[in-house]
């Protein structure tokens, strides 16, 4: 994952948590990493069934959602 929140005007610096969202509404925290002036990157394994995932969000330590993304779950044609 590569993050550039500065483009959206958010120059947040500090730790963020990466939260995967499942289609049943549950959320799995898969890791944390640091942003510096809105920029950062991270990668790592996640023990989840990828077919159940619908999105991801980044949150600050106080729970503020800094960024979200939704996954296209449509089957390829």
C-alpha angles and dihedrals in degrees: 000000000000119000129198108171091159089079088064091046097259112126094178117166121194143057121328131187123225110222122189116209121214127208090247090061097255121130128214121200106217102176152319133246140167130261122202115201090338096311130107147122137213142166137181146139122289122199096215135111103256091208089068096054122106102165153339135234136191118218134187119232091268091055098258110151108233100175141001137192131186123214122227102238097180114127114248115255 
